[in-house]
Amino acid sequence: MLKVSKLAPSGTIMLSHDPSRNALSRAMVRSLAEAFSDFHREKSVRAIILTASGTTFCSGVDLKEWYDVSQDADPLEQWECIASEFLELIETMLRFPKPIIVALDGAVHGMGLALVLASDLVVSSPKSVFSSPASKHGLISGLVAPLLAFRCGGGVASRMLLGTESLDAEEAYRVGLVQYKVQSEQIWAKAHAIACQVSECAPESVQMTKRLLNEMIGESLLTNLSSGAALLATVCSTSASLEGLKAFQEKRKPTFE
């Protein structure tokens, strides 16, 4: 599911499960957390490159797995656990002492967008497109919403989450979701070049600067993420989410009352 490699001063984590378009299963979430933990201890790695194989960076949560959970007699405890696992991963990324650089060359949907927004810098090719269609499945973007508002502002968050609008790479760059635009064959090289620039700085300065941005300037972000995760778990137990997940499983359009 993941491919992990090192070419100091960067370490690369690649989502690699093409059959699911790199959907975030619970196993994938745990593997990502472990990969970040391993690179945390690797002194020669000064920045992390997060990328993916295939034409989709991440298709969002694993809706097939979520459908199975929804069929339990009393799934609320499982939903709370799932939401907590996602929250812990996002908090790990935000508090990670080294910059996380996303190298994108494809579509980013749903919870995959949370991974991008929890990173520090985004390198994108013109092929990238960004969306968060949770409401179309009777769900909510509980972790995407605070991150999107923090990175790009409430207006962009409303466009994407309420208007279910997708952003192409050019628009994502204009609103600040993407920081660097390059061609497909250059995305990893550009991300590695940024890691090399980071390696010229004092590690303590980089760590404190990231903390200043994410925990001080974004002082309410972690609180809002916790609230979003709790709301996500609650919404997953509603009739709307049950219909949305069932419709996905049956490959039909959901009917919401």
CORSULRA-V543174 format. One record per backbone hydrogen bond with DSSP energy under -0.5 kcal/mol. CO is the residue of the C=O (numbers start at 1). NH is the residue of the N-H. E is the energy in kcal/mol with one decimal. If there is no record, write none. Layout:
BEGIN
CO:NH:E
CO:NH:E
END
This chain:
BEGIN
1:16:-3.4
3:14:-2.7
5:12:-3.0
7:10:-2.1
9:46:-3.3
9:47:-1.3
10:7:-2.5
11:49:-3.2
12:5:-2.2
12:14:-0.5
13:15:-0.5
13:51:-2.6
14:3:-2.2
15:53:-2.6
17:20:-1.3
17:22:-2.3
18:21:-1.6
21:59:-1.3
23:25:-1.3
24:62:-1.4
25:29:-2.2
26:30:-2.1
27:31:-2.2
28:32:-2.4
29:33:-2.1
30:34:-2.1
31:35:-2.3
32:36:-2.3
33:37:-1.9
34:38:-2.3
35:39:-2.1
36:40:-1.7
37:41:-1.0
38:41:-0.5
41:43:-1.0
42:45:-1.2
44:46:-0.6
46:99:-0.6
47:11:-1.9
48:50:-0.6
48:101:-3.7
49:13:-3.0
49:51:-0.6
50:103:-2.4
51:15:-2.6
55:107:-1.4
58:109:-2.5
60:24:-3.3
61:63:-1.3
62:66:-2.2
63:67:-2.3
64:68:-1.8
65:69:-1.8
66:70:-2.2
67:71:-0.9
68:71:-0.8
69:72:-1.8
72:75:-0.5
75:79:-2.5
76:80:-2.5
77:81:-1.9
78:82:-2.8
79:83:-2.7
80:84:-2.0
81:85:-2.2
82:86:-2.1
83:87:-2.4
84:88:-2.6
85:89:-1.8
86:90:-2.4
87:91:-2.7
88:92:-2.2
89:93:-2.1
90:94:-2.4
91:95:-2.3
92:96:-0.8
99:48:-2.7
99:101:-0.5
100:102:-0.5
100:120:-2.3
100:121:-1.8
101:50:-2.7
102:104:-0.6
102:123:-3.5
104:125:-1.6
106:129:-0.7
107:57:-1.9
107:58:-1.4
108:131:-2.1
109:112:-2.1
110:113:-1.6
110:114:-0.8
111:115:-1.5
112:116:-1.7
113:117:-2.7
114:118:-1.9
115:119:-0.5
116:119:-1.0
121:102:-3.0
122:179:-1.9
122:180:-2.0
123:104:-3.3
124:182:-2.3
125:128:-1.4
128:169:-1.0
129:108:-2.9
130:167:-2.5
131:110:-1.0
133:136:-1.6
134:137:-2.1
134:139:-2.2
135:138:-1.1
140:142:-1.4
141:145:-2.7
143:147:-1.1
144:148:-3.2
145:149:-2.4
146:150:-2.0
147:151:-2.6
148:152:-2.9
148:153:-0.7
149:153:-1.1
153:157:-1.8
154:158:-2.4
155:159:-2.2
156:160:-2.2
157:161:-2.9
158:162:-1.7
158:163:-2.2
159:165:-2.1
167:130:-2.8
168:172:-2.6
169:173:-2.0
170:174:-1.9
171:175:-2.2
172:177:-2.0
172:178:-1.5
173:176:-0.8
180:124:-2.8
180:182:-0.5
183:186:-2.2
184:187:-1.1
186:190:-2.6
187:191:-2.2
188:192:-2.8
189:193:-2.2
190:194:-1.9
191:195:-2.0
192:196:-2.2
193:197:-1.8
194:198:-2.4
195:199:-2.0
196:200:-0.5
197:200:-1.2
198:201:-2.0
202:206:-2.2
203:207:-2.6
204:208:-2.4
205:209:-2.2
206:210:-2.4
207:211:-2.2
208:212:-2.4
209:213:-2.2
210:214:-2.7
211:215:-2.6
211:216:-1.0
212:216:-0.7
212:217:-3.0
213:218:-0.8
216:219:-1.1
218:221:-1.7
218:222:-0.5
220:224:-2.6
221:225:-2.3
222:226:-1.9
223:227:-2.0
224:228:-2.4
225:229:-2.4
226:230:-2.0
227:231:-2.2
228:232:-2.2
229:233:-2.1
230:234:-1.7
231:235:-2.7
232:236:-1.8
234:237:-1.4
235:238:-1.9
238:242:-1.8
239:243:-2.2
240:244:-2.6
241:245:-2.8
242:246:-2.0
243:247:-2.7
244:248:-1.9
245:249:-2.2
246:250:-2.2
247:252:-2.5
248:251:-1.0
254:256:-0.6
END
